Amino acid sequence: MLTLAVVAGMTVIGDVALAQCPMCKTSLEANRKDSKNRVGNGINNGILYLLAMPFIAVGSVGALYVYRQRKS
């Protein structure tokens, strides 16, 4: 039940979690409006990539554990 509450809470505040520090956010928003190079999107994608890596690593270890437990 607690896991469901945490996932629901993260879904509701997910937009806030994509923000950087206030100065970076302001700078990137200004750059995104003024130019077409989309630096802000690249920074956000990089942050999400770095955030996903621990989940992928833990998920891989967990899947390997389950696989080995079922095999034996």
Secondary structure, 3 states (H helix, E strand, C coil): CHHHHHHHHHHHCHHHHCCCCHHHHHHHHHHHHHCCCCHHHHHHHHHHHHHHHHHHHHHHHHHHHHHHHHHC
